[in-house]
Protein backbone atom coordinates (compact mmCIF):
# COMPACT_ATOMS: atom_id res chain seq x y z
CA UNK A 1 0.00 0.00 0.00
CA UNK A 2 2.85 2.35 0.89
CA UNK A 3 4.49 1.65 -2.48
CA UNK A 4 1.25 2.44 -4.29
CA UNK A 5 0.84 5.72 -2.39
CA UNK A 6 4.46 6.63 -3.08
CA UNK A 7 4.06 5.87 -6.79
CA UNK A 8 0.88 7.95 -7.02
CA UNK A 9 2.60 10.83 -5.23
CA UNK A 10 5.56 10.71 -7.63
CA UNK A 11 3.23 10.63 -10.63
CA UNK A 12 1.41 13.70 -9.28
CA UNK A 13 4.67 15.56 -8.73
CA UNK A 14 5.99 14.68 -12.18
CA UNK A 15 2.69 15.67 -13.81
CA UNK A 16 2.73 19.02 -12.02
CA UNK A 17 6.35 19.56 -13.09
CA UNK A 18 5.55 18.83 -16.74
CA UNK A 19 2.53 21.16 -16.70
CA UNK A 20 4.52 23.91 -14.98
CA UNK A 21 7.33 23.65 -17.51
CA UNK A 22 4.85 23.67 -20.38
CA UNK A 23 3.19 26.81 -19.05
CA UNK A 24 6.47 28.64 -18.48
CA UNK A 25 6.99 31.28 -21.13
CA UNK A 26 10.52 31.82 -22.38
CA UNK A 27 12.05 35.07 -21.17
CA UNK A 28 13.62 37.25 -23.83
CA UNK A 29 17.39 37.46 -23.60
CA UNK A 30 18.06 40.94 -22.22
CA UNK A 31 21.35 42.82 -22.54
CA UNK A 32 22.57 46.40 -22.78
CA UNK A 33 21.29 48.50 -25.69
CA UNK A 34 23.15 48.10 -28.98
CA UNK A 35 23.64 50.18 -32.12
CA UNK A 36 20.60 50.01 -34.45
CA UNK A 37 20.89 47.90 -37.58
CA UNK A 38 22.39 49.84 -40.49
CA UNK A 39 20.75 49.58 -43.92
CA UNK A 40 22.87 52.18 -45.75
CA UNK A 41 24.84 49.60 -47.71
CA UNK A 42 21.79 47.55 -48.68
CA UNK A 43 20.54 48.70 -52.08
CA UNK A 44 17.82 46.08 -52.63
CA UNK A 45 15.93 46.53 -49.38
CA UNK A 46 12.23 47.40 -49.29
CA UNK A 47 10.31 49.37 -46.68
CA UNK A 48 7.04 48.07 -45.24
CA UNK A 49 4.86 50.37 -43.12
CA UNK A 50 2.87 49.08 -40.14
CA UNK A 51 -0.91 48.93 -40.40
CA UNK A 52 -1.79 50.26 -36.97
CA UNK A 53 -5.40 49.09 -37.08
CA UNK A 54 -4.47 45.43 -37.46
CA UNK A 55 -1.21 45.40 -35.49
CA UNK A 56 -1.16 44.90 -31.74
CA UNK A 57 0.77 43.81 -28.68
CA UNK A 58 -0.91 41.46 -26.22
CA UNK A 59 0.28 41.57 -22.62
CA UNK A 60 -0.27 39.44 -19.52
CA UNK A 61 0.80 40.06 -15.94
CA UNK A 62 0.41 37.71 -13.00
CA UNK A 63 0.46 37.53 -9.23
CA UNK A 64 -0.10 34.69 -6.69
CA UNK A 65 -3.88 35.14 -6.82
CA UNK A 66 -4.31 35.31 -10.60
CA UNK A 67 -3.48 37.31 -13.70
CA UNK A 68 -4.65 40.15 -15.94
CA UNK A 69 -4.27 40.67 -19.68
CA UNK A 70 -4.90 43.25 -22.36
CA UNK A 71 -3.45 45.02 -25.37
CA UNK A 72 -1.16 47.92 -26.29
CA UNK A 73 -1.39 49.68 -29.65
CA UNK A 74 1.43 50.23 -32.12
CA UNK A 75 1.17 53.87 -33.18
CA UNK A 76 3.53 53.71 -36.16
CA UNK A 77 6.47 51.80 -37.50
CA UNK A 78 8.25 50.18 -40.40
CA UNK A 79 10.33 47.17 -41.35
CA UNK A 80 13.24 47.07 -43.76
CA UNK A 81 13.23 43.77 -45.66
CA UNK A 82 15.93 42.38 -47.94
CA UNK A 83 15.64 38.93 -49.53
CA UNK A 84 12.96 37.88 -47.02
CA UNK A 85 15.15 38.94 -44.08
CA UNK A 86 14.56 41.71 -41.55
CA UNK A 87 17.50 44.11 -41.77
CA UNK A 88 16.06 47.07 -39.88
CA UNK A 89 13.00 48.74 -38.49
CA UNK A 90 11.53 50.89 -35.74
CA UNK A 91 8.15 50.79 -34.00
CA UNK A 92 6.50 53.37 -31.76
CA UNK A 93 4.29 51.89 -29.05
CA UNK A 94 1.52 54.05 -27.57
CA UNK A 95 1.63 53.33 -23.82
CA UNK A 96 -1.45 55.50 -23.23
CA UNK A 97 -3.47 53.02 -25.31
CA UNK A 98 -3.07 50.14 -22.85
CA UNK A 99 -6.29 48.20 -22.22
CA UNK A 100 -7.45 45.55 -19.76
CA UNK A 101 -9.40 42.74 -21.42
CA UNK A 102 -10.16 40.34 -18.56
CA UNK A 103 -12.26 42.86 -16.57
CA UNK A 104 -15.39 44.42 -18.15
CA UNK A 105 -14.76 48.04 -19.16
CA UNK A 106 -17.71 49.24 -17.06
CA UNK A 107 -16.37 47.54 -13.91
CA UNK A 108 -14.62 50.02 -11.61
CA UNK A 109 -11.85 47.46 -11.10
CA UNK A 110 -10.92 47.94 -14.75
CA UNK A 111 -10.32 51.65 -14.24
CA UNK A 112 -8.45 51.01 -11.01
CA UNK A 113 -6.07 48.59 -12.70
CA UNK A 114 -5.53 50.98 -15.61
CA UNK A 115 -4.69 53.67 -13.07
CA UNK A 116 -1.98 51.44 -11.59
CA UNK A 117 -0.58 50.58 -15.03
CA UNK A 118 -0.38 54.24 -16.04
CA UNK A 119 1.09 55.41 -12.72
CA UNK A 120 4.75 56.43 -12.20
CA UNK A 121 5.35 53.10 -10.42
CA UNK A 122 4.41 51.25 -13.58
CA UNK A 123 4.64 52.69 -17.10
CA UNK A 124 4.36 56.37 -16.12
CA UNK A 125 2.48 56.99 -19.37
CA UNK A 126 1.85 60.67 -18.65
CA UNK A 127 5.58 61.44 -18.68
CA UNK A 128 6.56 58.62 -21.05
CA UNK A 129 3.63 58.15 -23.45
CA UNK A 130 5.71 56.40 -26.09
CA UNK A 131 7.84 53.27 -25.96
CA UNK A 132 10.00 52.25 -28.93
CA UNK A 133 11.47 49.10 -30.39
CA UNK A 134 14.40 49.47 -32.79
CA UNK A 135 15.78 46.47 -34.67
CA UNK A 136 19.46 45.75 -34.07
CA UNK A 137 19.74 42.43 -35.89
CA UNK A 138 18.39 38.94 -36.62
CA UNK A 139 19.85 35.47 -36.40
CA UNK A 140 18.59 32.24 -37.96
CA UNK A 141 19.31 29.17 -35.84
CA UNK A 142 17.86 25.65 -36.15
CA UNK A 143 15.12 26.92 -38.43
CA UNK A 144 14.14 29.67 -35.96
CA UNK A 145 14.39 33.42 -36.53
CA UNK A 146 15.56 35.34 -33.48
CA UNK A 147 14.91 39.09 -33.62
CA UNK A 148 16.96 41.49 -31.52
CA UNK A 149 16.15 45.11 -30.83
CA UNK A 150 16.39 47.94 -28.32
CA UNK A 151 13.21 48.25 -26.27
CA UNK A 152 12.86 51.66 -24.61
CA UNK A 153 10.28 52.06 -21.84
CA UNK A 154 10.20 55.07 -19.49
CA UNK A 155 13.36 56.34 -21.17
CA UNK A 156 15.26 53.17 -20.21
CA UNK A 157 16.68 51.12 -23.08
CA UNK A 158 17.62 47.44 -23.09
CA UNK A 159 18.26 45.04 -25.93
CA UNK A 160 15.94 42.02 -26.10
CA UNK A 161 15.99 38.91 -28.30
CA UNK A 162 12.94 36.73 -29.00
CA UNK A 163 11.62 34.31 -31.62
CA UNK A 164 9.55 35.59 -34.55
CA UNK A 165 7.94 34.33 -37.74
CA UNK A 166 7.92 36.35 -40.96
CA UNK A 167 5.23 35.80 -43.59
CA UNK A 168 5.75 37.68 -46.86
CA UNK A 169 3.95 38.10 -50.15
CA UNK A 170 4.29 40.66 -52.92
CA UNK A 171 2.81 43.61 -51.02
CA UNK A 172 2.60 42.61 -47.36
CA UNK A 173 4.76 41.31 -44.53
CA UNK A 174 3.36 39.90 -41.29
CA UNK A 175 5.68 39.74 -38.30
CA UNK A 176 4.47 37.63 -35.40
CA UNK A 177 6.27 36.60 -32.24
CA UNK A 178 6.09 33.61 -29.98
CA UNK A 179 4.75 34.52 -26.55
CA UNK A 180 7.75 35.66 -24.53
CA UNK A 181 8.34 37.58 -21.32
CA UNK A 182 10.44 40.52 -20.20
CA UNK A 183 11.62 41.32 -16.67
CA UNK A 184 9.93 44.65 -15.95
CA UNK A 185 12.37 45.50 -13.15
CA UNK A 186 15.04 46.11 -15.80
CA UNK A 187 12.95 49.09 -16.97
CA UNK A 188 12.46 50.39 -13.41
CA UNK A 189 8.80 49.30 -13.30
CA UNK A 190 8.55 49.02 -9.52
CA UNK A 191 4.94 48.58 -8.43
CA UNK A 192 4.54 45.41 -6.33
CA UNK A 193 7.94 44.09 -7.38
CA UNK A 194 10.03 41.96 -5.01
CA UNK A 195 13.10 43.25 -6.84
CA UNK A 196 12.55 46.61 -5.10
CA UNK A 197 10.47 45.87 -1.98
CA UNK A 198 11.11 43.30 0.77
CA UNK A 199 7.87 43.53 2.78
CA UNK A 200 5.28 42.47 0.20
CA UNK A 201 4.57 38.98 1.52
CA UNK A 202 2.17 37.33 -0.95
CA UNK A 203 0.97 40.72 -2.23
CA UNK A 204 3.65 40.95 -4.88
CA UNK A 205 3.23 41.08 -8.67
CA UNK A 206 5.56 38.93 -10.76
CA UNK A 207 8.33 40.78 -12.55
CA UNK A 208 7.71 38.82 -15.75
CA UNK A 209 5.34 40.48 -18.24
CA UNK A 210 4.27 38.19 -21.07
CA UNK A 211 4.09 39.71 -24.54
CA UNK A 212 2.88 38.53 -27.94
CA UNK A 213 3.40 40.78 -30.96
CA UNK A 214 1.57 40.87 -34.27
CA UNK A 215 2.57 43.47 -36.87
CA UNK A 216 0.88 43.72 -40.25
CA UNK A 217 2.80 45.81 -42.77
CA UNK A 218 2.34 46.92 -46.37
CA UNK A 219 4.95 47.99 -48.90
CA UNK A 220 5.42 51.74 -48.86
Buried (B, 14 or more C-beta within 10 A) or exposed (E): EEEEEEEEEEEEEEEEEEEEEEEEBEBBEBEEBBEBBEBEEBEEBBBBBBBBEEBBBBBBBBBEEEEBBBBBBBBBBBBBBBEEBBBBBBBBBBBBBBBBBEBEEEEEEBEEBBEBBBBBBBBBBEEBBBBBBBBBBBEEEEEEBBBBBBBBBBEBBBBBBBBBEBEBEEEEBBBBBBBBBBBBBBBBBBBBBBEBEEEEEEEBBBBBBBBBBBBBBEEE
